[in-house]
Every structure is written in structure tokens, then in C-alpha cells.
Amino acid sequence: MRALWGVGVVVAGALSLAMESAAAQERPLDLLLLNGRVLDGAGNPWVVADVGIAGDRIAFVGHARDAGVRARDTVDLSGLWVAPGFIDMHSHAELEEEWGKDALPFLYQGITTAVLGVDGGGSNNLREIFAGYLARGIGINALHYVGHGAARAAVMGMEDRAPTPEELEAMKAYVRRGMEEGAFGLSTGLFYTPGSFASTDEVVALASVAAEYGGIYDTHDRDLGAAYPGIGFLNSMKEAIEIGERSGARVIFSHLNPQGRHNYGRAPEAAKLIDEARARGVNVMAAQHPYTATQSNLAAYAIPRWAGAGGRQAMLRRFQDPEVASRLDRETMEMLAIRGGAEKILLVDPREELNGKTLAQVAAEWGLPVPQTVRRILAGGNAAVMNLDLYDIENTKFLATREWMMTCTDGRTPPPGAEIVHPRPYGAFTRKLRLFVLEDSIISLPFAIRSMTSLAATFLGLPDRGLIRPGFYADIAVLDLTRLRDRATYEQPHQYSAGTVHVLVNGRFAIRDGKPTGVLAGRPILRGGKTLTRS
């Protein structure tokens, strides 16, 4: 295995896990957070303690006055809760965009690190991506997967067939480059094209490359319960676990939750598969968000995969064939029926004539049958959509109680001009705390914080993030639970979460006293936890 790249960057060295109080007396720390109710992230009960920060690291946890610890800046956190910064295990934060680099929707939830390159879309050119982050600045830390879909598209385009031996080797080389440049593993979107064209064996071959580096297999698996034609969510889960077992990669289900009303109440069956796999030694876990609606794209929900083979232009040519269009009329309606019908598909596309309307409403306005409406919309470009009421909240609650369940937004930074978007990039973590801890009390606060911090950091292999502990990076969220509320709704999504008082990223305030500071303190993180800074 060759060394991870380091040209043009400085890899931050690890500090000692303990600092002598005598040294702290001689040289004041940069910041002391006083009198907070500290949740360490490991699942332990809270304690009242002071947290001291030197540079980008936590340097002290305890009682500063008794230890004689001083700082140049102090903030009294009496009555507030202090937690490690949250880790978004499946994110679409668009940090590369000027309008997305500050990551404020995520920061206002307490998120300080995002896992990107998900759903099979992750590029292998991480050197360039990370150099861009360092040059422009980013509001939160970022780590990346390399994508199976990206590898397949680069080598085979949108072909619906098995790769030749030479093509498979080229895909493996694509993944290997990403791993050598610091990727945390391989992500797949087997529900989407071109990933859906791949066999299990193909994915095992690529996941095995990631596993050579200790990498993860992260999957938006083939069928969450509403795929067409489907194999069923249990068979889909079994495939993902098999890929992990055969390749040797640890497995995470990106956003585990059975889809569709026909799968309401079936979360225990999904959990049983994971528990059984873990019992036989497979390192498999999952993440979740607490919403009942999904967000994806119209083609994925309403156009069968065979019709998308060969890419967009090939699909549009098929739309013009009367015989194919007749088949699509039938299959589109069958696909939508699994999802509750056209009235459950809400368009969240920037196009003014579409945004905020259901597919059924647009069809009525245009005076067209639903399948023809779908094809007319797609002729102008794929459209972002939400599928309302696809998840069962009782399934979600049950899964939140599992010890292996982490947390994610699955949220994309809202682009300019999109009036209606999914609220999850604004409120997923806050909503989970509100619904499952503060209101329903189905999980404890320490358990919930663990799912958002140390559990994620441990799974990812981040040795010095995810805990409030001396020597760890000072990614910290300070919350007022009396005011904690996810304000974003489906009708009015562009609202930051309330109750987030302070957020520090690598020791610097990104939010202070509830207001953004404009500081872009996020950094790229390489596999193994090495953090990149500007040279």
C-alpha cells in the first residue's frame, strides 16, 4: 500500500492525550468553556465540567479553577449542554459551491463533519477536490468515499451489461486511485443507474479493493422496499451484507428504513439481519434520518432502469418510440403505485412551473396523463422530487433504539432559487433529538449523542474526533435543550434549527451566541483521520 498523498498540505500531528495542568498554568489556553453539562459522546451521563481549547484541540476537561487553568477567552455555558460536533454519515453538502461552502444549514444542527461521495457518485480525484476545499475554505470537515457508479460510468458509460475483464480491472484501478488519495471506502447506489446494472460479483470485486486499505462498503442498497422491479428490502440487505462478508469491508447501510406502506412495521426484520450478521463477525452498521419523506429524482422514481440504459439521449430517443412509450405508460404507473401514487411525488425542482407541486397537480395543469407528464418533465432535464409518507415513523423509532444506528441528513445544500426543498439538510439531527429524546423519550440523550458522534467516529476510524477528551480535535456543539427545535418544514424548509448556541470547528467558532461568524474552519480528512491544512 502506498502512502496517502501529502503534496501542498500539512498533516496535523497528534497531540498527547494528556496535558499537565502545570503547563496550562504557565501558558494560558485559547478558550475555556465554563460550567457546561458535558456529554462526552461515549454514552456516559452528563457531568458539569469546563472544557479548555488550545489551537484546534481540546486541552483540558475538568474544573479549571481547581486545576489553575486559565485562558485568553472564556464563555459561561451554565445550563447549556456540551457535546462533540455531530458527524453526518451520509451527506450531500455541496461544499464545492460558493453558495454551499459555509454549510450553515448543517452547522445550525451541530454538524461539524460530513461524509461525502455517497450513493456511488464519489470521484477518485480527491487530491483536486481537497485542494479546492483548502483554497476556498469550507465550513465543516469533509471526508469522501470513491463511488462504484462513478467508476462504472468512467469505464463503461451507462451500458447495461457486465464488464469485460479489462473493464473490471479499469474500474478496480479507478477505486484504487481514490483509496490511495485518502478515500474512506467504496460507496454504491445500486438503486440508481449505472449502479443498478452491476452484479453482486462486480461490486464484491471493487469493494475488495477498498478492503485492501481497510476501507468501508457504504451502500444505498438495491431495493429499500420501493424499487421496480424489486427484490425486496430484506434480499437487498442480504446482498449488501454478502458484499461485506466476501470482500472483507465493513458495511454501512446509508439510510436504513424499509420503504412503502407495505413495509410499515417491518423494521424489526431489518434489524434482525444486522444483528445476525454482527453475531457471526460482520462489522455492519447503519445510519438514519427521522423524516417520513425521501428525496431523489423523478427518473429514478418513475422510469424503469432499462429505459435509462445508454444515458440521457438514449432515454429521450426511447420516449419518441410509440411502442416504448406504450410500455412506459404502464410501467411508470406501476412504479408510482409502489410509492403511493403521483399525488405523493412532490417536485422540489428550481423550475418555477414545477417547484412545490405534486406530480398529480402538474399532470392536471398540463391536461396530460401522468406518464406523459413524467416524460415531458424529463425532456427538460431530470427533476428533484420528494416522495411523501414513504417511511413509517414507527419503523424509524424502532431503528433509533439499535446500538449500531448512526445518524445522517441525506441532505443536499439547497441551491439558489429552490423555494421548496426537503427540510432534512436544515433539521435532521435536531429533529431526531426533539422527537426521540425530548418528546417521546424512546432513547436517552447520551445514547442519541453517541449515535451522532463517537459511534460514527469509531466506525469511520477517526482516532481523535467524536469525544470531548483532551487531545481530540475541538469540534464541539453547545445546545440549549429548552429551545431546541427543528424549524424547517416541508412547506417552509429554509429555516435553521433553533437551540444551537455555539459550534466550534477545529477550535474556532463557526457559530457564536447563535450567530454565524463567517469563519470557514473545516478541513478535509483522509482515511485514518489525518487532517489536511493549508501549507
C-alpha positions in Angstrom: 0.0 0.0 0.0 1.5 3.4 -1.0 1.4 6.3 1.4 -1.5 8.8 1.3 -0.8 11.9 -0.6 0.5 15.0 1.2 1.8 17.4 -1.5 1.0 21.0 -0.8 -0.6 20.3 2.6 0.5 19.9 6.2 -0.8 16.8 8.0 -1.7 17.8 11.6 0.3 15.8 14.1 -1.4 14.2 17.1 -1.1 15.9 20.5 -0.6 14.0 23.7 -3.8 12.6 25.2 -3.0 14.3 28.5 -1.7 17.8 29.3 -0.1 18.7 32.6 -2.0 21.4 34.5 1.3 23.0 35.4 2.0 23.7 31.7 -1.5 25.1 31.4 -0.8 27.5 34.2 2.4 28.7 32.5 0.7 29.3 29.2 -3.0 30.3 29.0 -5.2 28.3 26.8 -7.1 30.0 23.9 -10.6 29.3 25.2 -12.4 28.0 28.2 -16.0 26.8 28.0 -17.1 27.0 31.6 -19.8 25.2 33.6 -21.4 23.3 30.8 -23.2 20.0 31.1 -20.7 17.9 29.2 -21.9 14.8 27.3 -18.6 13.1 26.3 -20.0 11.3 23.3 -19.3 7.8 24.6 -22.8 7.4 26.0 -21.9 8.4 29.6 -24.2 10.6 31.7 -23.5 14.3 31.6 -21.3 16.0 34.1 -20.7 19.7 34.8 -17.2 20.5 33.7 -15.1 23.1 32.0 -13.6 22.4 28.5 -10.3 24.1 27.6 -9.1 24.5 24.0 -5.6 25.2 22.7 -5.4 25.8 18.9 -7.5 23.2 17.2 -7.5 20.6 20.1 -9.2 20.1 23.4 -6.5 20.6 26.0 -8.4 20.3 29.3 -11.6 18.7 30.6 -12.3 19.2 34.3 -12.6 22.0 36.8 -10.4 24.8 35.6 -10.4 26.8 38.8 -9.2 23.9 40.9 -6.6 23.0 38.3 -5.4 26.6 37.9 -6.2 26.6 34.2 -6.5 30.0 32.6 -7.5 31.1 29.1 -7.5 34.2 26.9 -11.2 33.9 26.2 -13.9 32.4 28.4 -17.6 31.6 27.8 -20.0 30.7 30.5 -22.2 27.7 29.5 -24.3 27.4 32.7 -27.5 25.5 31.9 -26.2 24.5 28.4 -25.2 21.1 27.0 -21.8 20.5 25.5 -21.3 17.6 23.0 -18.8 16.6 20.4 -19.6 18.0 17.0 -22.0 15.8 15.1 -20.9 13.6 12.2 -23.3 13.4 9.2 -22.8 9.8 8.0 -24.5 10.4 4.6 -24.4 13.9 3.3 -24.8 15.7 0.0 -23.4 19.0 1.4 -22.2 20.9 -1.7 -19.1 22.4 -0.1 -17.5 22.9 -3.5 -20.2 25.5 -4.4 -19.8 29.2 -3.4 -23.4 29.1 -2.1 -22.8 25.9 -0.1 -19.3 26.2 1.3 -20.3 27.8 4.6 -22.6 24.8 5.4 -24.8 26.8 7.6 -27.8 24.6 7.4 -25.6 21.8 8.8 -23.8 23.8 11.3 -27.0 25.0 12.9 -27.8 21.4 13.7 -24.4 21.0 15.4 -22.8 19.1 12.5 -19.1 19.6 12.1 -18.1 16.7 9.8 -19.8 15.4 6.7 -19.3 12.1 4.9 -19.5 12.8 1.1 -19.1 10.9 -2.2 -22.1 8.8 -1.3 -24.6 6.8 -3.4 -21.9 5.6 -5.7 -21.1 9.1 -7.0 -17.8 9.8 -5.4 -14.9 10.9 -7.6 -11.5 9.3 -7.3 -9.8 12.6 -7.8 -9.6 13.6 -4.1 -6.3 15.4 -4.4 -8.0 18.1 -6.6 -11.2 18.1 -4.5 -9.4 18.6 -1.3 -7.0 21.2 -2.7 -10.2 23.2 -3.8 -11.6 22.9 -0.3 -8.3 24.3 1.2 -8.1 27.1 -1.3 -11.7 28.3 -1.0 -12.4 27.3 2.6 -15.2 25.1 3.9 -17.5 25.5 6.9 -17.3 21.9 8.1 -14.9 19.0 7.9 -15.3 16.7 4.9 -14.3 13.1 4.1 -15.1 11.2 1.0 -15.8 7.8 -0.5 -14.9 6.8 -4.0 -18.0 5.7 -5.9 -18.9 2.5 -7.7 -21.2 4.4 -10.0 -18.5 6.9 -10.8 -16.1 4.1 -11.6 -18.5 2.3 -13.8 -19.6 5.4 -15.7 -15.9 6.4 -16.3 -15.1 3.0 -17.8 -18.4 1.8 -19.3 -20.7 4.8 -19.5 -24.3 3.9 -19.0 -24.1 0.4 -20.5 -26.5 -2.2 -19.1 -24.2 -5.2 -19.3 -21.4 -7.0 -17.4 -17.9 -5.5 -17.7 -15.3 -7.3 -19.7 -12.2 -8.5 -17.6 -10.3 -5.4 -18.9 -13.1 -3.1 -17.9 -13.3 -4.6 -14.5 -9.6 -4.1 -14.0 -10.0 -0.5 -15.1 -12.8 0.0 -12.5 -10.6 -1.5 -9.8 -7.9 0.9 -10.8 -10.3 3.8 -10.5 -11.2 2.7 -7.0 -7.6 2.1 -6.1 -6.6 5.6 -7.0 -9.4 7.0 -4.8 -8.2 4.9 -1.9 -4.6 6.0 -2.4 -5.7 9.6 -2.3 -7.5 9.2 1.0 -11.0 7.8 0.4 -12.6 6.1 3.3 -14.0 3.3 1.2 -16.4 2.4 -1.7 -19.9 3.8 -1.9 -22.7 2.4 -4.1 -26.0 3.5 -5.4 -27.4 0.2 -6.6 -30.8 1.7 -6.8 -29.6 4.2 -9.4 -28.1 3.9 -12.9 -25.5 2.8 -13.7 -25.0 1.0 -10.4 -28.3 -0.9 -10.9 -26.7 -2.6 -13.9 -24.0 -4.2 -11.8 -24.0 -7.8 -10.4 -23.1 -8.6 -6.9 -19.9 -10.2 -8.0 -18.8 -6.9 -9.7 -19.4 -4.9 -6.5 -17.6 -7.5 -4.4 -14.5 -7.1 -6.7 -14.5 -3.4 -6.2 -15.2 -3.5 -2.5 -12.3 -5.9 -2.2 -10.0 -3.2 -3.5 -11.3 -0.8 -0.8 -10.9 -3.5 1.8 -7.2 -3.9 1.0 -6.8 -0.4 2.5 -9.1 -1.1 5.5 -11.9 0.7 3.6 -15.7 0.7 4.2 -18.5 -0.5 1.9 -21.2 2.2 2.1 -24.4 1.3 0.3 -27.6 2.8 -0.9 -28.7 -0.7 -1.5 -30.5 -2.1 -4.5 -34.0 -2.1 -3.1 -35.1 -0.3 0.1 -38.6 -1.6 -0.5 -39.9 0.5 -3.4 -37.7 -0.4 -6.3 -39.1 -1.6 -9.6 -38.7 -4.4 -10.4 -37.8 -5.1 -6.8 -36.0 -7.9 -5.0 -37.5 -6.8 -1.6 -35.7 -4.9 1.1 -34.6 -8.0 3.0 -33.0 -9.6 0.0 -31.4 -6.2 -0.8 -29.9 -6.1 2.7 -28.7 -9.7 2.4 -26.9 -8.7 -0.8 -25.1 -5.8 1.0 -24.1 -7.9 3.9 -22.8 -10.6 1.5 -20.7 -8.0 -0.3 -19.1 -7.1 3.1 -18.5 -10.7 4.1 -17.0 -11.6 0.8 -14.9 -8.5 0.3 -13.8 -8.1 3.9 -15.0 -4.5 4.1 -17.1 -3.2 7.0 -20.6 -2.3 5.9 -22.9 0.7 6.5 -26.4 1.0 5.2 -26.6 4.7 4.2 -30.1 5.4 5.4 -31.7 2.2 6.7 -35.5 2.2 6.7 -38.0 0.0 4.8 -39.9 2.0 2.2 -43.6 1.9 1.3 -46.8 1.2 3.2 -46.5 -2.5 2.5 -43.3 -2.4 4.7 -44.8 -0.4 7.6 -43.9 -2.2 10.9 -41.2 -4.4 9.4 -38.1 -2.6 10.8 -37.5 -5.5 13.3 -36.9 -7.8 10.4 -34.3 -5.4 9.0 -32.6 -5.2 12.5 -32.6 -8.9 12.8 -30.5 -9.3 9.7 -27.9 -6.9 11.0 -27.9 -8.4 14.5 -27.4 -11.9 13.0 -24.6 -10.6 10.7 -22.8 -8.9 13.6 -23.2 -12.1 15.7 -21.2 -14.0 13.1 -18.5 -11.3 13.0 -19.6 -9.0 10.2 -18.9 -5.3 11.0 -22.2 -3.9 9.7 -24.0 -0.8 11.0 -26.4 1.7 9.6 -27.5 5.4 9.6 -30.9 7.1 9.6 -32.7 10.4 9.3 -36.0 11.0 11.1 -38.2 12.1 8.2 -41.1 10.2 6.5 -40.3 11.6 3.1 -37.4 10.7 0.8 -35.7 13.0 -1.8 -34.3 11.7 -5.0 -35.0 12.4 -8.7 -38.0 11.8 -11.0 -36.3 9.5 -13.4 -35.3 7.2 -10.5 -38.8 7.0 -9.2 -40.8 6.9 -12.5 -38.6 5.5 -15.3 -37.6 1.8 -15.3 -33.9 1.2 -15.4 -33.9 -0.4 -18.8 -35.2 2.8 -20.3 -32.2 4.7 -19.0 -29.5 2.4 -20.4 -27.1 4.2 -22.6 -27.6 7.6 -21.0 -29.9 10.6 -21.2 -30.0 10.9 -25.0 -30.8 7.2 -25.5 -33.6 7.6 -23.0 -35.1 10.6 -24.8 -35.0 8.7 -28.1 -36.9 5.8 -26.5 -39.6 8.3 -25.4 -40.3 9.1 -29.1 -40.9 5.4 -29.9 -44.7 4.8 -29.7 -44.2 1.1 -28.7 -41.7 2.0 -26.0 -43.9 4.9 -24.8 -46.8 2.5 -24.5 -44.8 0.2 -22.3 -43.6 3.2 -20.2 -47.2 4.3 -19.7 -47.8 1.0 -17.9 -44.5 0.7 -16.0 -44.4 4.3 -14.9 -47.8 3.9 -13.2 -46.7 0.6 -11.6 -43.6 2.3 -10.2 -45.5 5.2 -8.9 -48.1 2.9 -7.3 -45.4 1.4 -5.1 -44.7 4.9 -3.9 -48.3 5.9 -3.1 -49.2 7.4 -6.5 -48.5 10.6 -8.3 -50.1 12.7 -5.5 -47.2 11.6 -3.2 -44.5 12.8 -5.6 -43.7 16.4 -4.7 -41.5 18.3 -7.2 -38.7 20.3 -5.5 -37.1 21.4 -8.7 -35.8 25.0 -9.2 -38.1 25.3 -12.3 -40.8 27.7 -11.2 -43.6 25.8 -13.0 -42.8 22.7 -11.1 -41.5 23.7 -7.7 -43.8 22.8 -4.8 -46.4 21.0 -6.9 -47.2 17.3 -6.8 -46.8 15.3 -10.0 -50.6 14.8 -10.0 -51.1 18.6 -9.9 -48.7 19.2 -12.8 -50.4 16.5 -14.8 -53.8 18.1 -14.2 -52.5 21.6 -15.1 -51.0 20.3 -18.3 -54.0 18.1 -19.1 -51.8 15.1 -19.7 -51.8 11.6 -18.3 -49.2 11.1 -15.5 -46.7 9.0 -17.6 -46.7 11.6 -20.4 -46.2 14.3 -17.8 -43.2 12.5 -16.5 -41.6 12.2 -19.9 -42.3 15.9 -20.7 -40.7 17.0 -17.5 -37.7 14.8 -18.1 -37.3 16.1 -21.6 -36.4 19.4 -19.9 -34.0 17.8 -17.5 -34.3 15.4 -14.6 -36.2 16.9 -11.6 -35.6 16.7 -7.9 -38.6 15.2 -6.1 -39.7 14.2 -2.6 -41.8 11.0 -2.0 -44.1 11.9 0.8 -45.1 9.4 3.5 -42.8 6.7 2.2 -41.3 5.9 5.6 -43.2 4.6 8.7 -42.3 6.8 11.7 -42.7 3.7 14.0 -40.1 1.9 11.9 -37.8 4.9 12.3 -38.3 5.0 16.1 -37.6 1.3 16.5 -34.4 1.6 14.4 -33.3 4.6 16.5 -33.0 2.3 19.6 -30.5 0.0 17.9 -27.0 0.3 19.4 -25.5 0.2 15.8 -27.6 3.0 14.5 -25.9 6.3 13.5 -27.4 9.5 12.2 -27.3 11.3 8.8 -29.1 14.1 7.0 -29.0 12.6 3.4 -29.3 16.3 2.8 -28.2 18.4 -0.2 -27.3 22.0 0.2 -30.3 23.9 -1.1 -29.4 25.6 -4.4 -30.3 29.2 -5.1 -33.9 29.6 -6.3 -35.4 26.4 -4.9 -38.3 27.5 -2.9 -39.4 24.1 -1.8 -36.7 21.5 -0.8 -36.5 18.7 1.6 -36.1 20.1 5.2 -33.5 17.5 6.2 -30.4 19.5 5.4 -31.8 22.0 7.9 -33.1 19.8 10.7 -32.4 16.1 10.6 -30.2 15.9 13.7 -32.2 18.4 15.7 -35.4 16.6 14.8 -34.1 13.3 16.0 -33.2 14.8 19.3 -36.5 16.6 19.6 -38.7 13.6 18.6 -36.9 10.7 20.1 -35.3 12.2 23.2 -37.2 15.3 24.3 -40.7 14.3 23.3 -41.1 10.6 23.1 -38.1 9.6 25.2 -37.6 6.4 23.3 -33.8 6.9 23.6 -31.7 8.7 26.2 -29.8 11.9 25.5 -26.4 10.3 26.0 -27.4 7.4 23.7 -28.6 9.8 21.0 -25.4 11.9 21.2 -23.3 8.8 20.9 -25.1 7.8 17.7 -24.1 11.2 16.3 -20.5 11.4 17.5 -18.3 8.6 18.9 -20.1 5.7 17.2 -19.7 7.3 13.9 -16.1 8.3 14.5 -15.2 4.8 15.7 -16.8 3.2 12.7 -15.0 5.6 10.3 -11.7 5.1 12.1 -11.3 8.7 13.2 -8.9 8.3 16.2 -9.2 11.8 17.6 -12.8 13.0 16.8 -16.2 12.2 18.3 -15.4 12.7 22.0 -14.9 15.5 24.5 -11.5 14.4 25.6 -8.0 16.0 25.9 -6.0 15.6 22.7 -9.1 15.3 20.5 -10.0 17.9 17.9 -12.1 20.7 19.2 -15.3 20.0 17.2 -17.9 21.0 19.7 -21.7 21.7 19.7 -23.3 23.7 22.5 -27.1 23.3 22.8 -29.9 24.9 24.7 -32.3 22.0 25.0 -35.1 24.3 26.3 -35.1 26.0 22.9 -34.0 23.0 20.7 -36.4 22.8 17.7 -36.2 21.9 14.0 -37.9 24.8 12.4 -37.7 23.6 8.8 -40.9 22.1 7.4 -41.9 20.7 4.0 -43.9 23.9 3.4 -41.2 26.3 4.7 -37.9 24.5 4.6 -35.4 27.3 4.6 -35.2 27.7 8.3 -32.2 27.0 10.5 -32.6 24.8 13.6 -33.1 26.7 16.9 -31.3 26.0 20.1 -27.8 25.8 18.7 -25.9 28.4 20.8 -22.2 27.7 19.8 -20.5 25.5 17.3 -16.7 25.1 17.1 -14.9 23.5 14.2 -11.3 22.7 14.8 -11.2 25.0 17.7 -12.8 28.1 16.0 -16.2 29.4 16.5 -18.4 28.9 13.4 -21.4 29.9 15.4 -21.2 32.0 18.5 -24.1 33.2 20.5 -26.4 31.8 17.9 -24.9 33.8 15.1 -22.5 32.7 12.3 -19.0 34.1 12.5 -18.2 33.6 8.8 -15.1 31.5 9.8 -14.5 28.6 7.4 -12.6 26.3 9.7 -13.5 23.0 8.1 -10.8 20.7 6.8 -10.5 17.7 4.5 -9.9 14.4 6.4 -8.1 11.5 4.9 -8.7 7.9 5.7 -7.2 7.1 9.1 -8.1 10.5 10.4 -5.2 12.6 9.1 -6.4 16.2 8.7 -5.2 18.5 5.9 -4.5 22.2 6.4 -3.2 24.9 4.2 0.6 24.8 3.7 
